[in-house]
Amino acid sequence: MLIRRIVLTKSLHHFRLLSNYATAAAAVVPEVDDDFPKPNPKYAETIHAVVRVTSGKNIAAKERKAGRVPSIVFEQEDGQHGGNKRLISVQANQIRKLVNHLGRSQFLSRLFDLEVHPDLESQDVIEKVRVLPRKVHLEAGSDAPLNVTFIRAPSSALLKVEIPLVFRGEDVSPGLKKGSYLNIIKRTVKFICPADLIPPYIDVDLSELDVNQKLLMSDLRVHPALKLIQPKDHPVVKIAGARVSDQKKSK
């Protein structure tokens, strides 16, 4: 009876933690009319997976030989800690197509529906869940996917995401028109994001930057629910003076 009471107490405590977490996550998502980047619906496809019972180098080699990519799905309740691991394999050609079309950075900042089946011929669904790709390892030279890690991404989740930057306005930047060059310091920036508000990328406007001017991480325009987890005063991009080689040529 005492053991049962302890288990019940722990279960209730865990349930309260999850409830408080979901409430906190919902509280940080203000309603905002915005024109922030949205995921391209063209790539809103379901990733199909099969259960993988065991792991190891030999198993992974067999999966890749069969055209599948060894993968793992983790639970993430607070954006940092894993758990509730499920071993799966996904189709290599589907992952390769998505990475090629989106680019590696945008593949890792996009949500997908994931369906887990007993086998690829079966219509039975063991689990259907929304996921965020966390890591993808590609083979050097061929860019064939070797393994993929996913995390579950329910609406209540706050997830740590490296969001790629897209630079625009180079053609009208006063500094670049004067012959300076674009020094890109960061190509991705880390944020804690509510799962429903993960942007596929962040637009960086260069159109008003003059010589020796720069943009900092705090200058990035994002949804107010996103929390920057890198120093705000770190530079992202700078319009630098002429290169030394260019200066020599002009003499």
C-alpha positions in Angstrom: 0.0 0.0 0.0 2.9 2.4 0.9 4.6 1.7 -2.4 1.4 2.3 -4.4 0.9 5.6 -2.5 4.4 6.7 -3.4 4.0 5.9 -7.1 0.6 7.7 -7.1 2.2 10.7 -5.4 5.0 10.8 -8.0 2.6 10.5 -10.9 0.5 13.4 -9.6 3.6 15.5 -9.1 4.7 14.7 -12.7 1.2 15.6 -14.0 1.3 18.9 -12.1 4.7 19.7 -13.6 3.5 19.0 -17.1 0.3 21.1 -16.6 2.3 24.0 -15.2 4.7 23.8 -18.1 1.9 23.8 -20.7 0.3 26.8 -19.0 3.7 28.6 -19.0 4.2 27.8 -22.6 0.8 29.1 -23.6 1.4 32.3 -21.6 4.4 33.3 -23.6 2.6 33.2 -26.9 0.9 36.6 -27.4 -1.4 37.1 -30.3 0.4 39.2 -32.9 -0.6 40.2 -36.4 2.6 39.6 -38.2 4.3 39.1 -41.6 7.1 36.9 -40.2 8.3 34.1 -42.5 6.1 31.1 -42.6 7.0 27.5 -43.6 6.5 26.8 -47.3 3.4 24.5 -47.5 5.0 22.8 -50.5 7.2 20.8 -48.1 4.5 20.0 -45.6 4.7 16.3 -46.0 4.4 13.4 -43.6 7.6 11.6 -42.8 7.0 7.8 -42.8 8.9 5.6 -40.4 9.1 2.0 -39.2 9.9 0.7 -35.8 13.5 -0.3 -35.2 13.9 -2.8 -32.3 17.7 -2.6 -31.7 20.6 -0.3 -32.4 24.3 -0.8 -33.2 26.7 -0.5 -36.1 25.7 -3.7 -37.8 22.0 -2.9 -37.5 22.6 0.7 -38.8 24.6 -0.7 -41.8 21.7 -3.1 -42.7 19.2 -0.3 -42.5 21.2 1.9 -44.8 21.7 -0.9 -47.2 17.9 -1.4 -47.3 17.4 2.3 -48.2 16.5 3.4 -44.6 18.1 5.9 -42.2 18.5 4.9 -38.5 16.7 7.5 -36.4 15.6 8.3 -32.9 12.6 10.3 -31.6 13.1 12.0 -28.2 10.6 13.7 -25.9 11.5 17.3 -25.0 9.3 19.0 -22.4 11.4 22.1 -21.7 13.6 22.4 -24.8 16.7 20.9 -23.3 16.2 17.4 -21.7 15.5 14.2 -23.7 13.6 11.1 -22.7 10.9 8.7 -23.9 13.2 7.4 -26.7 11.7 5.6 -29.7 14.0 3.8 -32.2 12.8 4.1 -35.7 14.1 4.1 -39.3 12.9 6.6 -42.0 13.2 6.4 -45.8 16.5 7.6 -47.0 15.2 9.0 -50.3 12.5 11.1 -48.5 15.0 12.6 -46.1 17.5 13.3 -48.8 14.9 15.0 -50.9 13.7 17.3 -48.0 17.3 18.2 -47.1 18.2 19.0 -50.7 15.1 21.1 -51.3 15.0 23.0 -48.0 18.7 23.1 -47.2 20.2 21.6 -44.1 19.6 24.6 -41.9 15.9 25.0 -42.8 15.3 21.3 -42.6 16.4 21.5 -38.9 14.1 24.5 -38.2 10.9 23.0 -39.7 8.2 20.9 -38.1 7.0 17.7 -39.8 4.3 15.1 -39.1 5.8 11.7 -38.4 3.9 8.4 -38.8 5.4 5.3 -37.3 4.3 2.0 -38.9 5.1 -1.7 -38.0 6.6 -1.8 -41.5 6.5 0.3 -44.6 3.8 -1.8 -46.3 1.4 -1.6 -43.3 -1.4 0.9 -43.1 -1.4 0.5 -39.3 -0.1 3.6 -37.4 1.7 2.9 -34.1 2.2 6.6 -33.4 1.5 9.9 -35.2 3.3 12.9 -33.8 4.6 16.3 -34.8 8.4 16.4 -34.7 11.3 18.8 -35.2 14.5 17.4 -36.8 17.3 18.1 -34.2 20.3 16.6 -36.0 21.0 15.1 -39.4 24.4 13.5 -40.3 25.2 13.4 -44.0 27.9 11.3 -45.7 30.8 13.4 -46.9 31.0 13.6 -50.6 27.6 12.1 -51.4 25.4 14.0 -48.8 23.5 10.7 -48.3 21.7 10.9 -44.9 23.4 8.6 -42.3 21.1 9.2 -39.3 18.5 11.6 -38.1 17.4 12.7 -34.6 13.9 14.1 -34.0 12.2 15.6 -31.0 8.5 15.6 -30.3 7.0 19.0 -30.8 3.5 19.4 -29.3 2.0 22.9 -29.1 2.9 23.1 -25.4 6.6 22.6 -26.1 9.3 25.3 -25.9 12.1 24.1 -28.1 15.7 25.2 -28.6 16.1 25.9 -32.3 19.0 27.2 -34.5 17.2 29.4 -37.0 18.9 30.2 -40.3 19.3 33.8 -41.4 18.4 35.0 -44.9 20.1 38.2 -46.0 18.2 40.6 -48.2 18.8 44.1 -49.7 22.4 43.6 -50.8 21.6 45.3 -54.1 20.5 48.6 -52.5 22.9 48.7 -49.4 24.7 52.1 -49.5 27.8 50.5 -48.1 28.0 47.7 -50.7 27.3 50.2 -53.5 30.4 52.1 -52.3 32.5 49.0 -52.8 32.6 47.6 -49.3 32.0 43.9 -48.8 29.5 41.9 -46.8 31.0 40.2 -43.7 28.6 37.5 -42.6 29.5 36.7 -39.0 26.5 34.4 -38.1 24.4 32.3 -40.4 22.1 30.8 -37.7 20.9 32.1 -34.3 19.6 30.1 -31.3 16.2 30.9 -29.8 13.8 29.2 -27.5 10.6 29.0 -29.5 7.0 27.9 -28.8 6.6 25.0 -31.1 3.7 26.6 -33.1 5.8 29.7 -33.8 9.1 28.3 -35.0 10.1 30.4 -38.1 11.8 28.5 -41.0 14.3 31.4 -41.2 14.8 35.0 -40.1 15.0 37.9 -42.7 17.9 40.2 -42.2 17.5 43.6 -44.0 20.7 45.0 -45.3 19.1 47.8 -47.4 20.1 50.7 -45.1 23.5 49.5 -43.9 26.4 51.8 -44.8 30.2 51.3 -44.6 31.3 49.9 -41.2 27.8 49.6 -39.9 26.6 46.3 -38.5 23.5 44.5 -37.2 23.5 42.8 -33.8 21.4 39.8 -32.6 19.1 42.3 -30.8 18.4 43.9 -34.2 16.8 40.7 -35.6 13.1 41.1 -36.2 11.3 38.0 -34.7 8.0 37.1 -33.0 8.0 38.5 -29.5 7.4 35.0 -28.1 10.9 33.9 -29.2 13.6 34.1 -26.6 17.2 34.8 -27.8 19.6 32.5 -25.9 22.8 34.1 -27.2 24.3 37.5 -26.2 22.2 40.3 -27.7 25.2 42.5 -28.4 26.9 39.9 -30.6 27.1 41.0 -34.3 25.4 39.1 -37.0 26.6 40.9 -40.1 28.8 44.0 -41.0 29.4 46.1 -44.0 33.2 46.1 -43.9 35.6 48.5 -45.6 37.4 47.5 -48.8 39.5 44.3 -48.6 43.3 44.8 -48.4 43.7 43.2 -51.9 41.1 45.6 -53.3 42.9 48.6 -51.7 46.2 47.5 -53.3 44.5 47.2 -56.7 43.2 50.8 -56.5 46.7 52.2 -55.8 
